[in-house]
Amino acid sequence: MLFIKDVKGKGRGVFTDEFIKKGELIEICPMIVMPAKDRKFIDQTKIFNYYFLWGDTHKQSAIALGYGSLYNHSRAANADYESYYEEEEIHFIAYKDIQPGEEVTINYNNDPNSQTPMWFEKA
């Protein structure tokens, strides 16, 4: 149901070839969790663009396996995600109905309604 496609100006993105109903679970991704002390090194690598802040204090970082680290950001996101720290999983859920051929996007602010600009968005 999910596939990767290049998105102009964003790199790779996650798309669906099937209808996904609002509230439907899209994907469960296991996480590779890295200790907080390693984040300063990770921030100097390409992985900086792919990790999630992790843990109750968001001091750790984690890479989502599956398609998890490839969902692009949108302030009009059609999906949301829930972090399960103890299980080391992240769940992606449809926030809106998603049509076949549509890109599945999340809001990196962990709130699908947030309009706060991200560091990579032009002011």
C-alpha positions in Angstrom: 0.0 0.0 0.0 2.9 2.4 0.7 5.7 3.4 -1.7 8.5 5.9 -2.0 8.6 8.6 -4.6 10.8 11.7 -5.2 9.1 14.9 -4.2 10.4 18.1 -5.8 12.1 20.2 -3.2 11.7 17.6 -0.4 13.6 14.5 -1.5 11.9 11.2 -1.0 8.4 10.9 0.4 5.9 8.2 1.3 2.8 7.7 -0.9 -0.1 5.3 -0.9 -1.7 3.4 -3.7 -4.8 2.6 -1.7 -7.4 4.7 0.1 -6.6 5.2 3.8 -9.6 6.1 6.0 -9.2 8.8 8.7 -8.2 7.0 12.0 -6.7 4.0 10.2 -3.3 2.7 11.3 -0.9 3.3 8.4 2.3 1.8 9.8 4.0 0.6 13.0 7.8 1.3 12.9 10.3 -0.2 15.3 12.8 2.5 16.5 16.6 2.4 16.8 17.0 4.5 19.9 20.3 6.4 20.5 21.5 7.8 23.8 21.3 11.5 24.5 25.1 11.8 24.7 25.4 10.8 21.0 23.0 13.5 19.7 25.7 16.1 19.3 27.5 13.7 16.9 24.4 12.6 15.1 23.5 16.3 14.5 26.7 16.6 12.4 25.7 13.8 10.0 23.0 13.3 7.3 21.0 11.4 9.9 20.1 14.8 11.5 17.3 15.1 8.9 15.8 11.7 9.7 15.6 11.2 13.4 12.9 11.8 15.9 13.3 13.3 19.4 12.7 10.4 21.7 11.9 9.7 25.4 9.8 11.6 27.9 12.3 14.5 27.9 13.1 14.3 24.2 16.8 14.2 24.9 17.4 10.9 23.0 17.1 10.5 19.3 15.6 7.6 17.3 15.5 6.4 13.7 12.3 4.8 12.6 12.7 1.7 10.5 10.2 0.9 7.7 9.1 4.1 6.0 8.9 6.0 9.3 11.9 8.3 8.9 10.9 9.2 5.3 7.5 10.8 5.9 7.7 14.5 4.9 6.6 17.4 7.0 3.5 19.4 6.2 1.6 22.1 8.1 -1.5 20.5 6.4 -0.6 17.0 7.4 -2.9 14.1 6.6 -1.3 11.7 9.1 -0.2 11.9 12.7 2.1 9.8 14.8 2.2 8.4 18.4 5.4 7.5 20.1 5.6 4.5 22.3 8.8 4.9 24.2 8.8 1.7 26.3 8.0 -0.4 23.2 10.4 1.5 21.1 7.8 2.0 18.4 6.1 4.8 16.5 2.6 4.4 15.0 1.5 6.4 12.0 -2.3 7.0 11.8 -4.4 8.8 9.2 -5.5 12.2 10.5 -7.6 12.7 7.4 -8.8 10.5 4.6 -5.9 9.9 2.2 -6.5 9.2 -1.5 -4.6 6.8 -3.7 -1.5 8.5 -5.1 -1.5 11.1 -2.4 1.7 11.7 -0.3 1.3 10.8 3.4 2.7 13.7 5.4 3.1 14.4 9.1 3.7 17.6 11.1 7.1 17.4 12.6 5.9 19.5 15.6 4.0 16.4 16.7 0.7 18.2 16.3 -1.1 17.9 12.9 -2.6 21.4 13.4 0.6 23.2 14.4 1.5 26.1 12.2 4.9 26.7 13.8 7.6 26.9 11.1 10.4 24.3 11.1 14.1 25.1 10.9 14.2 24.2 7.2 11.2 26.2 6.1 11.9 29.6 4.6 10.7 32.5 6.8 
